Amino acid sequence: GGLRREYEQHLNRYQVVRQAYQRIQLASQEAARAVAANQSQGPADIALITSYMKLLDPETGVREGEFANAQNSASVPENIRAMYNGLLQGGRLTPEQRASFVSSARAQYAPYEDNYRTQSQRFAGIAGRAGLDPRNIIVDLPSLLPPPARPQSQGPPSSPRPQAPQGRPQAAPAPRVRTWDPSANNGRGGFR
């Protein structure tokens, strides 16, 4: 009971931010479809910026379609509020502005997701040490972020690469993925 409630308090803010980030992605895609179909992208742009403001301030009082002011969106920068209010009056975002919002949203969202993962592991550890099944405490949400990009080779390297010994193939290290194993930790479960 108590551990789950404490975890859910942590989870609630993350879920608000997560939903805002998902709406930004969807609104951006909808706006692109509207532009391609020569239709109005205004509603998608409004949804995108409303969600962006929610991402910046999960407690913001701005609701889609109402003007943003200092009282209902105090922690949102004035230029974002002005752009949003301009959309309500018929303005449109350019494709570059839309892409900039999506890129900025990704950068704003990433620390929230990292903190969610860290806190989930912390609560799973507490549950395991208390003899509880962490699956009854932790909500395992998949990542919304793309996997990290691997750097592309830009021509020949400036110095020769070390060669792998003959007969032993050299493989790139696999990314570490932590999964829940119910049989770990003497049957109490744990992340591996």
C-alpha positions as CSV (number, residue, x, y, z in Angstrom):
1,G,0.0,0.0,0.0
2,G,2.3,2.8,1.2
3,L,5.2,2.1,-1.1
4,R,2.9,1.9,-4.1
5,R,1.3,5.2,-3.2
6,E,4.7,6.9,-2.8
7,Y,5.8,5.5,-6.2
8,E,2.5,6.7,-7.8
9,Q,3.2,10.3,-6.5
10,H,6.5,10.2,-8.3
11,L,4.8,8.6,-11.4
12,N,2.0,11.1,-11.7
13,R,4.1,14.1,-12.7
14,Y,6.1,11.9,-15.1
15,Q,2.8,10.7,-16.7
16,V,1.6,14.3,-17.3
17,V,4.9,15.1,-19.0
18,R,5.0,11.8,-20.9
19,Q,1.5,12.4,-22.3
20,A,2.4,16.0,-23.3
21,Y,5.5,14.7,-25.2
22,Q,3.3,12.1,-26.9
23,R,0.8,14.7,-27.9
24,I,3.6,16.9,-29.3
25,Q,4.8,14.0,-31.5
26,L,1.2,13.3,-32.7
27,A,0.4,17.0,-33.3
28,S,3.5,17.4,-35.4
29,Q,2.7,14.4,-37.5
30,E,-0.9,15.6,-37.9
31,A,0.3,19.1,-39.0
32,A,2.6,17.6,-41.6
33,R,-0.3,15.5,-43.0
34,A,-2.5,18.6,-43.1
35,V,0.2,20.6,-44.9
36,A,0.7,17.8,-47.4
37,A,-3.1,17.6,-48.0
38,N,-3.3,21.4,-48.4
39,Q,-5.5,21.6,-45.3
40,S,-5.4,23.8,-42.2
41,Q,-2.8,22.7,-39.7
42,G,-4.0,25.3,-37.2
43,P,-5.6,22.8,-34.8
44,A,-2.5,20.6,-34.8
45,D,-0.3,23.6,-34.2
46,I,-2.4,24.7,-31.3
47,A,-2.3,21.2,-29.8
48,L,1.5,21.1,-30.3
49,I,2.1,24.3,-28.4
50,T,-0.5,23.6,-25.7
51,S,1.3,20.3,-25.1
52,Y,4.7,22.0,-25.2
53,M,3.6,24.4,-22.5
54,K,2.4,21.5,-20.4
55,L,5.8,19.8,-20.9
56,L,7.5,23.0,-19.7
57,D,5.1,23.4,-16.7
58,P,3.1,20.3,-15.9
59,E,0.9,22.3,-13.6
60,T,0.1,25.0,-16.2
61,G,-3.6,26.0,-16.3
62,V,-3.7,26.7,-20.0
63,R,-6.3,24.6,-21.8
64,E,-6.3,24.1,-25.5
65,G,-8.1,26.9,-27.2
66,E,-8.0,29.5,-24.3
67,F,-5.6,32.4,-24.3
68,A,-2.4,32.0,-22.3
69,N,-1.6,34.8,-19.8
70,A,0.6,35.4,-16.9
71,Q,-1.9,34.0,-14.4
72,N,-2.5,30.6,-16.1
73,S,1.0,30.0,-17.5
74,A,3.4,32.0,-15.4
75,S,6.4,29.7,-15.9
76,V,6.0,29.5,-19.6
77,P,8.3,32.0,-21.5
78,E,6.5,35.0,-22.9
79,N,7.5,34.3,-26.5
80,I,5.9,30.9,-26.3
81,R,2.7,32.4,-24.9
82,A,2.7,35.0,-27.6
83,M,3.2,32.4,-30.3
84,Y,0.4,30.3,-28.9
85,N,-2.0,33.3,-28.6
86,G,-1.1,34.2,-32.2
87,L,-2.1,30.7,-33.3
88,L,-5.5,31.2,-31.6
89,Q,-6.0,34.3,-33.8
90,G,-5.3,32.4,-37.0
91,G,-1.5,32.3,-37.2
92,R,0.4,29.2,-38.3
93,L,3.8,27.6,-37.5
94,T,6.3,27.2,-40.2
95,P,7.7,23.7,-40.7
96,E,11.0,24.9,-39.2
97,Q,9.2,26.3,-36.1
98,R,7.4,23.0,-35.7
99,A,10.6,21.0,-36.0
100,S,12.2,23.2,-33.5
101,F,9.4,22.6,-31.0
102,V,9.7,18.9,-31.5
103,S,13.4,18.9,-31.0
104,S,13.2,21.1,-28.0
105,A,10.4,18.9,-26.5
106,R,12.7,15.8,-26.9
107,A,15.5,17.6,-25.0
108,Q,13.0,18.8,-22.3
109,Y,11.5,15.3,-21.9
110,A,14.7,13.2,-21.8
111,P,15.6,14.1,-18.2
112,Y,12.1,13.3,-17.0
113,E,12.4,9.8,-18.6
114,D,15.8,9.3,-17.1
115,N,14.5,10.3,-13.6
116,Y,11.6,7.9,-14.1
117,R,13.9,5.0,-14.8
118,T,16.2,5.9,-11.9
119,Q,13.3,6.2,-9.5
120,S,11.6,3.0,-10.8
121,Q,14.9,1.1,-10.1
122,R,15.1,2.7,-6.7
123,F,11.6,1.7,-5.7
124,A,12.1,-1.8,-7.1
125,G,15.1,-2.2,-4.9
126,I,13.2,-1.0,-1.8
127,A,10.4,-3.4,-2.6
128,G,12.8,-6.3,-3.1
129,R,14.5,-5.6,0.2
130,A,11.1,-5.4,1.9
131,G,10.2,-8.8,0.6
132,L,7.6,-7.4,-1.9
133,D,7.2,-8.2,-5.5
134,P,8.4,-5.1,-7.4
135,R,6.0,-5.9,-10.2
136,N,3.2,-5.0,-7.8
137,I,4.8,-1.6,-7.2
138,I,6.5,-0.5,-10.4
139,V,4.7,0.6,-13.6
140,D,7.1,-0.4,-16.5
141,L,6.5,2.1,-19.3
142,P,8.5,1.8,-22.6
143,S,10.8,4.6,-23.6
144,L,9.5,7.2,-25.9
145,L,12.9,8.3,-27.0
146,P,14.8,6.9,-30.0
147,P,17.8,4.8,-29.2
148,P,21.0,6.8,-29.2
149,A,22.4,7.4,-32.7
150,R,25.7,5.8,-33.5
151,P,28.2,8.2,-35.0
152,Q,28.7,7.8,-38.7
153,S,32.1,7.4,-40.2
154,Q,33.3,10.5,-41.9
155,G,36.0,9.1,-44.2
156,P,39.2,7.4,-43.3
157,P,40.2,7.7,-39.6
158,S,43.2,9.9,-38.9
159,S,45.1,7.0,-37.3
160,P,44.8,3.3,-38.1
161,R,42.4,1.3,-36.0
162,P,43.7,-1.5,-33.9
163,Q,43.2,-4.8,-35.5
164,A,41.4,-7.7,-33.8
165,P,43.6,-10.7,-33.2
166,Q,43.3,-13.3,-35.9
167,G,40.6,-15.9,-35.4
168,R,38.6,-13.8,-32.9
169,P,35.9,-11.7,-34.4
170,Q,35.5,-8.2,-32.9
171,A,31.9,-7.3,-32.0
172,A,30.5,-4.0,-31.0
173,P,29.4,-4.0,-27.4
174,A,25.7,-4.5,-26.9
175,P,23.8,-1.8,-25.1
176,R,23.0,-2.8,-21.5
177,V,19.3,-3.4,-21.1
178,R,18.0,-3.9,-17.6
179,T,15.1,-6.4,-17.3
180,W,13.1,-7.6,-14.4
181,D,14.0,-11.2,-13.4
182,P,11.6,-12.7,-10.8
183,S,14.0,-15.5,-9.9
184,A,16.9,-13.1,-9.0
185,N,17.7,-12.2,-5.5
186,N,16.7,-15.6,-4.0
187,G,13.3,-15.6,-5.6
188,R,12.4,-12.0,-4.5
189,G,13.2,-10.7,-8.0
190,G,15.5,-7.9,-9.2
191,F,16.7,-6.1,-12.3
192,R,19.4,-7.7,-14.4
